[in-house]
């Protein structure tokens, strides 16, 4: 995935078959589906891939137990099928993981057990294993730090993943398929012929270059910024999307040292809450608050953090405090508007809209169903663009790096690179300095910074520490402390000057402080 080559592709005069705006889960899914069908495909992202919501999830690929409770069986079935496909197509990034629903009363075990047996049944051939009611003694074998008043529960299986790494993997898959992806390139207006969109004008932020790009069809897949792009097409368009904020906190693995995740079935506001082992830490989340300000960098609110601490403390023997938080982050969910009074009740299903000028908008949905969302929107886009009809080819297609790493000497955290870990290992032999650990509290090596620039289009410290590695989301203070080392490598790789390096360190430090609320 070479950024210079992507920039050169923008200079070509031939119109693109499909042009996708947005480099998150939905945009990447649409672009991969289009390229897999053989359509000439371009994806443009205004910041970095997965900068927004798509790097800020609860790290679950799941059918949605709570959607079953809401009666949305069709969404659960679709999600379970897509979960199975992701486990098969991206085994380096998605894996099965056990969860335990704890119970305070004996009758709760039966109640949750029946619900999860229904979940098992709906999984069918995509099942990850049967759920089972367990005693308190059995629960302690899996979750030794659970609160003493809990009397056992139900153990079941679902999927876990690394969200921003899957986004990078999809961008690489797009390029493998002959498509083009480019970050830090903002679409500023649409080009029209007789009121029909025939392309876009895009501004490449690093060079300041402007490109007019023709396209037979344009897909708007910009998440919570969907309506802003729709208004570039029609300033009078009616609002389609509302946003909900979900906050998470990250603490040491010692708070949940067992082999399972914790799923709290009902918090004080009626939501479910997860405490999930992830990259040798524990992610606790999430909240559901109406979001008025749409930002690329949303911040957890103080009351959201207190809510997470309070509810987690009801189930953990060792209650986390504010000073235990290593990182806190928030994401904005794009929800299709309805008459529901609460964002928690708005639809997680995806919606496709076609404007009078033929802009195809995809919004809603979730990471688990990104592939099906891409398939559905490209079906519509192909018709709108008058493209040769071709079936989707992504259901059975492995993603970039899907072959498991074979190198026994590779670090364990390199699992996310899949088969690329072999080449990474070779790079460590090219330069002794690249073997250096970036910080003693985290596993990342200097070679991963070089790889991020040369193979994954990383341009900034934030790109490397937030989304190529997950340092910022795991330990904000450690990420600040390693920023100087990362900046020095980036400066050499990108041929920048000392002023750029100082500016990068200052900018990232200010950003990262917002992730360290303790």
C-alpha positions, 0 to 999 in steps of 0.5 A: 500500500504505497501512498506515492502510487495512490497520488499518481493514480489521481493524476489519471484522466480516466473516470473511476467506476466507483469513488468512495468518500470515507475511510472507516468500516463502511467506506472500506467495506464498500470499496473492497466490494467494488474492487473485488467485482472488478470495478475501477475503485478509488477511496478518499479519506479526509484524515486517516483510515479509521480516525473516527468511530471505526477505531473506537469500538468495543472491539467486538465482532458479535451477533448482538445479544441485546438486539435479540432482546429487542426482537431484531432477529433479522439483524442478529442473524445477519450479524452472526453470519458475518461474524462467521465469515470474518473469523474465516476471512481474517483469522489474524484479526478476529478470533472467538473469545469466551464471555461470562454473564454473571448472576446475582440470583439463581433464577437469573442464570436460568433466564440468561441461559435460555436467552443465550441458548436462543443465541446459540440456535440462531448461530446455526453452522456459524456457532462458536461453541455452546453456551452453558450455565456455570456455578460460582466455583466454575466462574472463579476458574475463568474470572478469579477477580469477580465480586464475591456476591455473584453466584455463577452465570452463563458462559458463551462465545462471541468474536473479538477483534482489533478495529483499526488494524482491520481497517488498515487490512481492508485498505491493503486488501483494496490495493491488492485488488487493484483499487486505490486508497488515499488518506488526508485527502478531503472532498470539497465539492461535487462536479455535476453535469445537468444536476447529476454528480459526475465526480468530485474535487478533492484537496490533498492536505499535505501538498495542497494539490487539488484534483478534479476526479471523474466518477460514474458513481459516488458513494458517501460513507462518512459515518457521523459526517454523512449529512455534511457530505449530503449538504455538499450535494444539496444544502437543503437536504433533510438530516438523516443521521443523529450521533450517539457517543460511546465511551470506554476506559482501559485499565491493567489486565490485573483487574480481569486476569482470567481467560474470559470477558465479562458481559454485564446484562443490565447497567444502571441505565439499562444497557449492557456493559463489557469488560474485555481483555484486549492486548494484555489490558482490559477495555470497559465500555460502553455508554450511550449518550446523545452527541450534539457536537460532531468531532473527529476527536470526541472526548469521554465526559466526566459522568461517562467515566464515572458511570463506567467505574461505578458499573464495573465496580459492582461486578469486580472484587477490585474496583477500578478508580479514576487513577487506575485508568490508563486510557479513556476514549470515545466514539460517535455512532452514526444512527439513522433518525427515527421517532425513538426517544433515546439513542439507545433505541435507534436503529443499528441497521444500515440505510442506503439513500439515493439523492436526486443527483445520484449520490449514493449514501450508506449510513448506520450499521456496525463493524460486524456487518461492514462486508454486507453493508458494502455488498448492498451499497455496491449493488445499488451504486452499480445500477446508478452508475450504469456499470456492468452488473457483477455479483459480490465476491467478498463473502468467501474472499480472505483479507490481506495477510489472512494466512497465520504467521509462521515465524516462531520467533516473531513477537506475539503481538505481531499476530495482527500483521498475519503473513506480513509478520514474515517480512517484518521479521526480515526487516529487523535483520536489516537495521539493528536500531529497528529492534528497539522497544518503543516503551517498556510498558508496551510491546511495540518495536521501532520496526513497526513505525518504519513498516507503518510509513512504508507499507500502511500510509502512516503520516503522523505520530498519531497515525502510528500510535493510535491506529497502526499500533494501539499505544494511545488506546492502551496507555496514553502516558506511555504513548506520550513518553514514546512520541519523541522516538517515533517522531525521530523515525518518522522524520527520517522516513518522511524526509521532514525537518526539525521544525516538523518533528517539534510540531508533531511532538507538541500536537500529539502530546496535547492530543494524548493528554485528553486520553489520560483523565486520571 
